[in-house]
Amino acid sequence: MRRSASPLSLVLLGVGVFLLVLAPMLVWYVKPRAAVNPIDIDVTAVYKGSGDYFDVDEAETVEDRPITVTQRVRGDVSESEHSGNAVWDIVTTVDTEKSLPAADPHDALDFATARWVTDRRTNRPVHCCDEQPYHEGEAYLKFPFDVEKRAYRWWDSTGDTTVTLSYQGTEKVRGYQGYVFTGKVAPMKVGTRQVPGALVDRPESSQVIAEEWYSNHGIKLIVDQATGRTLYAEIGPRRTLRAPGADEDAVTLLDVEKLAFTPATQKFAVEKAETDSGQLKALGTTVPVAGALAGLLLALAGGVLLARGRRDGGSGPEDAGPPPEPAPAPPAELTPTARP
């Protein structure tokens, strides 16, 4: 007798094999293409703290005043699509109570623009697309995807240098756990500016080219392990002026022990990290594991049904069975005799 495969067994086997093939594709093909820096980014981070700054109106350094740093990042979608990189334009303002709210960012205590270009997958700098200023390192506005428990080279835009941030364990931000990285910046000369000599203890000179120095009391970043997004940032910038060749600061331009993400900025960062990391986890772990398990069970069920088969009721030569036995001949006495 012939056995035939049931439609159900073929469906189960086909779906099972499909899921078994799909699972590794999600991990090795789909997830790496989803874990990329966005090109349509438009986010604003706000830092607040208290410190000292040089008040131009009063011509002196005032102490313990509120300081607000606002950093807006917007993606250049057209340039990003053309270059294949993430091209982000950044505007950073440092404001005092006098300049907030400011209709024009140029009225701020300090104002800076930058264009950051990175490889969308590795987060490494790419030097193209009118990048400015030139920068290096592994992290700046964000860390790479799949953050590791090791030191990273972070780009300090004020010092125009990389800073080694050491891994310090984990910490929660609004109940969401991230990796902690910390570091410091020792005093370093970052530029010069022309100022009245009396401002830097050189009253005999009407104008001098003073040296601008920068340091950082401490940098603390808490980042999401999966996406590299910064959940919490804390910095302590110090900028001063020195007379040419002097070893000590003469004027404090800005000195804040702690500038940190506001609660609203933390909330936004955590919510985005939860959403994005959840999607990456689904593509890299949850869906592939569930799909592989379901695929294995379905393939086994389909294989068992296929092996058992189902008896076919067709009428082909192999299915007709043995031929019927011929009818026995009638007894001789009952056989009619042919008439002449």
C-alpha positions, 0 to 999 in steps of 0.5 A: 500500500502507498502512504501519502504526506498530510497537508498538516505535516508539510505546513508544520515542517515548513513553518518550523524550518522557516523559524529555525532559519529566521532565528540566526538571521535576526541575530547576525543580520537584522540586529546589526543593521538596527543597531546604528546611530540615528540620522534624524535625531533632534534632542536637547540635553540640559545641565544645571548647577551653581558656580563662579563666572566672569561677569562682563557687566561687573568686570569681575568674577561673581560667585555661587550663581546658577549656571545652565548648559543647554546642548541641542543635537540635530541630525543633518538627514540629507548629508547623512543619507548622502555620506552613509554616516551620522552627521549631527549638528550641535549647539551648546550654550552656557547661560546665567540667570541674566541670559535665560531665557535668551532669544539669541544664543549669542547672548549667552555667557558662552556659545559654541557650534560643532558638527560631529560625523560618526560611523553609524555602527561603530560610533568612530569619528569620520572626518568628512562632511564639513566636520568641525572641530576635528575630533577623535575617541570612542565616545562623545555624545554617546558610547558605542552599542553594546558597551563593555566593562572597560575604559573608553576614550571620551572626546572633551570638546572644551579641551579638544582632547580625548579623556580616558574614562574608567569603568566604575560599576553600575548605577541606576537612573530613575530605576534603570541600570546603566554603566558608570564611567568617570575621569578628570582633566588636569589643567591644560592650555587651550588657547589665547585671547587678548585682554587688558593687562590689568585683568591678568595682573599686568597693569603695565601693559594696556593689552596682553595675549593671555593664556586660556586654561581649562580643567575638569573637576570630574566627569561622570557618565552613566550609559545604557549598555545596549544602546550606548545612550547617556542616561546621566551626565555630570561635569565640572568645568573650570576655565581661567586666564593666566598672564603669558608664561604665568604658572597661576590663574589670574581670572576665573572665567567659569568654575562649576564643581557639578553640572548635571542632567536635569530630572527632565533630561534624565527622564527623556534619556531613560525612556528612549534607552528603555525603548531602543534597548528593548527593541534590540533585545527583542531582535537579538535575544527574545525573538530568536530564542522563542523562534528557534524553540518554536521552530524546533517543536514545529519541525519535529511535529511535522517530521513525525506526522510526515514519517507516519504518513496517512493511508491514501484512498486512491485507485492506482495500480499499486493501491487496487489490491490483489485481483478478485478470485474467478467465480467457480464453474457451475456443476456439470449437471446444471450446465445447459446442453447445446441443442443441435 
